Amino acid sequence: MERILVKIRFTGAPIEVGEIVLHERKVFFRYKDDFLARELSLSPLYLQQTIDIQRPETEIFDGLFGVFSDSLPDGWGRLIMDRALTGQGISLANINVLDRLALVGENGPGALSYHPVRNEVAGETDNIDLDAIVLAANRVLAGKSSDVVEELVRLGGSSGGARPKIIAGYNPSTDQLMSTANALSEGYEYWIIKFPATLDPEDIASTELAYQKMALAAGLEMQPSRLFTGQSGQTYFGTKRFDRQGNDRLHLHSAAGLMNDNFRLTNMDYGHVMDAAFRLEQDRTAYEKVLRLAAFNVFAHNRDDHSKNISFLMDALGNWRLAPAYDLTFSQSSHGYHSMTVGGESKKPGQTELLGLAKSFAIKKPERIIDEVREAVNRWPEFAQASSVPQDSISRINRDLNP
């Protein structure tokens, strides 16, 4: 693949955005004239609104602009894609970044799609067996062959993150799940369902649900979430997708892709996210939203707070906003550091650093935000018990929280 067409669909028919071209191992992009006339900026910081041919300033996204790299799977999703390709006898050495975008096609996050689409997908099937999926995922993680790799590709879409997951249709009224890669049936919503990775604790699903409840109490915006139960009785965490509104879509851009940040080797501070959020939203309340998220991650001991775990959404009119928080749970790190710094501190950031960050952006009465978050984190045992977290885990996590 040397040339690929990018489209975007909010509602109704997709709109042609531009073309990505691979030439002599370098990636170039050019907007379509008609799209530029709409005055929609897909990536305001590094992708210019011009008819000129553009090339990214960084190579950290395999030569792509960050906004297009956001469509590609990482972690689990890339593992499954690679297994599917090698299972068909295709050498990964012969697959370039445009081939991967073509494989994503219309099934990626957000509103962008890539054509031609090479993966023909089925429509809908009922009766998703959650236990069978997690067993197959574990075989893949263990390096063993799986008879359902193609099914995992179809259900997983272009999923990111380290944990196995699928994208499914969920009907809250009938409590039914349906696998779907096309339009939703009436009454169904797009949901993501996660499965434990090999080293995850058994209660990771209930813990993430408790964190969702705790984050809501702390004033963060989050999507509806719940536990799904397999026939074995094992539970899996699920959450409604925030880049879908029925069959309509919102454009999604991660903080990593927006700001050219390698989230695995990041030097990003929450102050950078604050600045980007204000530039996109043009509203000072954006500072407060990021401060609240930073405070939650600090006090609730979520050290996996990297720039790929923060995103922004744009609607069909070009209005941007900080996406609802996601992937919030108790997490350690290899060296005991937060992925992002808070006012320059990543080892043990606390109220001092949060207040310093707030002062840098002239946030009024930041103590109110910080106190609201601390009060919610203090209620961890309450949210954990309501989410069926085992008592030993409640106590273990409570010892590490920083209220």
C-alpha positions in Angstrom: 0.0 0.0 0.0 1.5 3.3 -1.1 -1.6 5.6 -1.0 -4.6 5.6 1.2 -7.7 7.8 1.3 -8.8 9.2 4.7 -12.5 9.9 5.3 -14.5 11.1 8.3 -18.0 10.4 9.2 -19.9 12.1 12.0 -23.4 11.3 10.8 -24.7 10.3 7.4 -22.3 9.8 4.5 -18.5 10.0 5.1 -16.6 13.0 3.9 -13.3 12.7 2.1 -10.5 14.3 4.2 -7.3 13.8 2.2 -4.7 11.3 1.1 -1.7 9.7 2.9 1.1 8.7 0.6 4.1 6.6 1.3 7.1 7.5 -0.9 10.7 6.3 -0.4 9.8 5.2 3.2 8.5 8.7 4.1 4.8 9.5 4.8 3.1 12.6 3.4 -0.4 13.9 3.8 -2.5 16.4 1.8 -6.0 17.7 2.5 -8.7 17.7 0.0 -9.9 21.2 -1.1 -13.5 20.5 -0.2 -12.6 19.4 3.3 -10.5 22.5 3.9 -13.5 24.6 3.0 -15.3 23.2 6.0 -12.7 24.8 8.3 -12.5 21.7 10.5 -9.0 21.2 12.0 -8.4 17.5 12.8 -5.2 18.1 14.7 -4.7 21.8 15.5 -1.2 21.8 16.9 0.9 20.0 14.2 -1.3 19.4 11.1 -1.8 22.7 9.3 -4.9 23.8 7.4 -3.4 24.0 4.0 -3.6 22.4 0.5 0.2 22.0 0.6 1.7 18.5 1.0 2.8 18.0 4.7 5.2 15.7 6.4 5.2 15.0 10.2 7.9 16.7 12.3 8.4 13.5 14.3 9.0 9.8 13.6 7.6 8.5 16.8 4.3 7.5 15.2 6.0 5.3 12.5 6.1 8.4 10.2 2.4 9.3 10.6 0.9 12.4 11.9 -0.3 11.7 15.5 -4.0 12.1 14.5 -3.7 9.1 12.1 -1.6 7.1 14.5 -4.4 7.4 17.0 -6.4 5.1 14.7 -3.9 2.3 14.9 -4.1 -0.4 17.6 -1.4 -0.7 20.2 -0.7 -3.3 22.9 -3.4 -6.0 22.7 -4.9 -4.8 19.4 -1.6 -4.8 17.6 -0.7 -8.2 19.0 -4.0 -9.7 17.6 -3.6 -7.9 14.3 0.0 -9.4 13.9 -1.2 -12.9 14.9 -4.0 -12.7 12.3 -1.5 -11.6 9.6 1.1 -14.2 10.3 -1.7 -16.8 10.6 -2.5 -16.0 6.9 1.2 -16.5 5.9 1.9 -12.8 5.6 5.3 -11.6 6.8 5.2 -8.6 9.1 8.3 -7.3 7.4 6.1 -6.8 4.3 3.5 -4.8 6.1 3.9 -1.0 6.2 2.0 1.6 8.2 -0.5 2.3 5.4 -1.3 -1.4 5.2 -2.1 -1.3 8.9 -4.4 1.8 8.4 -6.2 -0.1 5.6 -6.7 -3.0 7.9 -8.3 -0.7 10.5 -10.6 0.6 7.7 -13.9 1.8 9.2 -13.4 0.0 12.6 -11.1 2.4 14.4 -11.8 4.7 17.3 -13.3 8.1 16.6 -14.7 9.2 13.2 -11.8 8.6 10.8 -11.7 5.7 8.4 -9.2 4.5 5.8 -9.8 3.2 2.3 -9.4 0.8 0.6 -10.5 -1.4 3.5 -9.0 -4.9 3.2 -10.7 -6.7 6.1 -14.2 -7.8 5.2 -16.1 -8.2 8.4 -19.3 -9.9 9.2 -22.4 -8.0 10.4 -23.8 -9.1 13.7 -24.0 -12.3 15.8 -25.7 -12.9 19.0 -24.7 -14.7 22.2 -21.1 -13.5 22.8 -19.3 -16.1 25.0 -17.2 -13.9 27.3 -15.5 -16.9 28.9 -14.4 -18.3 25.5 -13.0 -15.0 24.5 -10.9 -14.6 27.6 -9.6 -18.2 27.3 -8.6 -17.5 23.6 -7.0 -14.2 24.6 -4.9 -15.9 27.3 -3.7 -18.4 24.7 -2.7 -15.6 22.4 -0.9 -13.8 25.3 0.9 -17.0 26.2 2.2 -17.3 22.6 0.0 -20.3 21.7 -2.1 -20.7 18.6 -5.8 -19.9 18.8 -8.6 -21.0 16.6 -10.4 -17.7 17.2 -7.8 -15.1 16.3 -9.9 -13.9 13.4 -12.9 -13.6 15.8 -10.8 -11.5 18.2 -9.8 -9.2 15.4 -13.4 -8.7 14.4 -14.6 -8.1 17.9 -11.6 -6.0 19.0 -11.7 -3.5 16.2 -8.7 -1.1 16.6 -8.4 -1.4 20.4 -5.5 -0.1 22.3 -4.0 -0.7 25.7 -2.3 -3.7 27.2 -5.4 -5.6 28.4 -7.5 -7.8 26.0 -10.8 -6.2 25.0 -13.7 -6.4 22.6 -16.1 -3.9 21.2 -19.7 -5.0 21.4 -23.3 -3.8 21.2 -25.1 -3.7 24.5 -28.8 -3.3 25.1 -29.4 -1.9 28.6 -33.1 -2.7 28.4 -32.8 -6.4 27.5 -29.3 -6.9 29.1 -28.2 -8.5 25.8 -24.8 -8.3 24.1 -24.3 -8.4 20.4 -21.1 -8.4 18.4 -21.3 -5.8 15.7 -18.9 -4.2 13.2 -21.5 -2.2 11.3 -24.6 -0.2 12.3 -26.2 -0.9 15.7 -29.6 -2.5 16.0 -32.3 -0.5 17.7 -31.8 -0.2 21.5 -28.1 -1.1 21.4 -25.1 1.0 22.4 -21.4 0.6 21.6 -19.5 -0.7 24.7 -16.0 -1.9 25.4 -15.5 -5.0 27.5 -12.1 -5.7 29.0 -10.6 -9.0 30.0 -7.8 -9.6 32.5 -4.2 -9.9 31.3 -2.0 -12.7 32.5 -0.6 -10.8 35.5 -3.8 -8.9 36.5 -5.4 -9.7 39.9 -8.6 -11.6 39.7 -10.6 -8.7 41.0 -9.4 -6.2 38.5 -12.8 -5.8 36.9 -14.6 -4.9 40.2 -11.7 -2.6 41.2 -12.0 -0.6 38.0 -15.8 -0.4 38.5 -15.2 0.9 42.0 -12.8 3.5 40.6 -15.4 4.6 38.1 -17.8 5.2 40.9 -15.2 7.0 43.0 -14.2 9.2 40.0 -17.8 10.2 39.5 -18.1 11.2 43.1 -14.9 13.2 42.7 -16.5 15.3 39.9 -14.9 13.6 36.9 -16.9 13.0 33.8 -17.1 9.3 33.0 -19.2 7.0 30.8 -21.7 4.5 32.3 -19.9 1.3 33.3 -20.9 -2.1 34.7 -19.7 -5.7 35.2 -20.6 -8.4 32.7 -20.7 -12.0 33.9 -19.7 -15.0 31.9 -21.3 -18.4 32.3 -18.4 -19.4 34.6 -19.3 -16.6 37.0 -16.2 -14.6 36.2 -16.9 -10.9 35.8 -15.5 -8.5 33.2 -15.5 -4.7 33.3 -17.4 -2.9 30.5 -17.9 0.8 29.7 -19.9 2.7 27.1 -17.8 4.2 24.3 -17.6 8.0 24.4 -16.7 8.4 20.7 -20.0 6.9 19.6 -23.5 8.4 19.9 -25.7 5.7 18.6 -24.5 5.2 15.0 -23.0 8.7 14.9 -19.3 9.3 15.6 -17.1 11.9 17.2 -13.5 12.6 16.1 -11.1 11.4 18.8 -7.5 12.6 19.3 -5.3 11.4 22.2 -3.1 13.9 24.1 -0.1 11.8 22.9 -1.1 12.1 19.2 -2.1 15.8 19.6 1.2 16.9 21.2 3.6 14.5 19.5 4.4 12.7 22.7 5.8 9.2 22.9 3.7 8.0 25.8 6.0 5.1 26.6 9.0 7.5 27.1 7.1 10.6 28.0 8.3 13.9 29.4 4.9 15.4 29.6 3.4 17.3 32.5 -0.2 17.8 33.4 0.5 21.5 32.6 1.0 20.6 29.0 -2.4 18.9 29.0 -3.9 22.0 30.6 -2.4 24.2 27.9 -3.7 22.0 25.1 -7.1 21.7 26.6 -7.5 25.4 26.8 -6.3 26.0 23.3 -8.8 23.5 22.0 -11.8 24.5 24.2 -11.1 28.2 24.5 -12.6 28.1 28.0 -10.8 28.4 31.3 -12.8 25.6 32.8 -10.6 23.3 30.8 -7.8 24.0 33.3 -10.1 22.9 36.1 -11.0 19.7 34.4 -7.4 18.7 33.9 -6.5 19.7 37.5 -9.4 17.5 38.8 -8.1 14.5 36.7 -4.5 15.1 38.0 -5.7 15.2 41.6 -7.6 12.0 41.2 -4.7 10.1 39.7 -2.4 11.4 42.5 -4.7 10.6 45.4 -6.2 7.4 44.0 -2.8 6.0 43.2 -3.2 5.7 39.4 0.3 5.8 38.1 -0.6 4.6 34.6 -1.6 8.2 33.8 0.2 8.5 30.5 -0.7 10.8 27.6 -2.5 8.0 25.6 -4.9 7.7 28.5 -6.2 11.2 28.0 -8.1 12.2 24.9 -10.1 15.0 23.3 -13.3 14.9 21.2 -14.4 17.0 18.3 -18.0 17.2 16.9 -19.2 17.9 13.3 -19.1 21.7 14.0 -15.4 21.7 15.0 -16.1 22.1 18.8 -13.5 20.4 21.0 -13.8 19.2 24.5 -11.8 17.0 26.9 -13.1 13.4 26.6 -14.6 11.6 29.6 -11.9 10.0 31.8 -11.0 6.4 31.1 -8.7 3.6 32.2 -8.8 4.8 35.8 -7.8 2.1 38.3 -5.3 1.4 41.1 -1.9 0.9 39.4 1.7 0.7 40.3 4.7 1.4 38.1 8.1 -0.3 37.7 10.0 2.5 39.5 7.2 4.0 41.6 6.7 7.0 39.3 3.6 8.5 37.7 3.8 8.4 33.9 3.2 12.2 33.7 4.7 14.7 36.1 2.6 17.1 38.2 4.4 20.5 38.3 7.6 18.6 37.5 7.2 16.0 40.2 6.5 12.3 39.3 7.7 10.3 42.4 5.4 11.6 45.1 3.3 14.5 43.8 0.8 15.8 46.3 -1.2 18.9 47.2 1.8 21.2 47.0 2.5 20.3 43.4 -1.2 20.4 42.5 -1.5 23.9 44.0 1.6 25.0 42.2 0.2 23.7 38.9 -3.1 25.5 39.6 -1.2 28.8 40.4 0.7 28.5 37.1 -2.6 28.6 35.2 -4.3 31.1 37.6 -7.0 28.6 38.6 -9.3 30.2 41.1 -10.0 28.3 44.4 -8.2 25.1 43.4 -8.5 23.9 47.0 -12.2 23.3 46.4 -11.4 20.9 43.5 -8.6 19.2 45.4 -10.8 18.8 48.6 -13.7 17.3 46.5 -11.3 14.7 45.0 -9.8 13.8 48.4 -13.2 13.5 50.0 -14.2 11.0 47.3 -11.0 9.0 47.6 -11.5 8.8 51.3 -14.7 6.9 50.5 -12.8 4.1 48.7 -14.1 1.3 51.0 -17.7 2.4 50.3 -17.3 2.3 46.5 -15.3 -0.9 46.7 -17.9 -2.8 48.7 -20.6 -1.6 46.4 -18.6 -3.1 43.5 -17.9 -6.4 45.2 -14.2 -5.9 45.6 -12.9 -8.5 48.1 -12.1 -7.2 51.5 -8.4 -8.1 51.4 -8.1 -6.0 48.2 -10.0 -3.1 49.7 -7.6 -3.0 52.7 -4.5 -3.4 50.5 -5.5 -0.6 48.1 -6.6 1.6 51.0 -3.1 1.4 52.5 -1.6 2.9 49.4 -4.1 5.6 48.7 -3.0 9.2 49.4 -6.1 11.0 50.7 
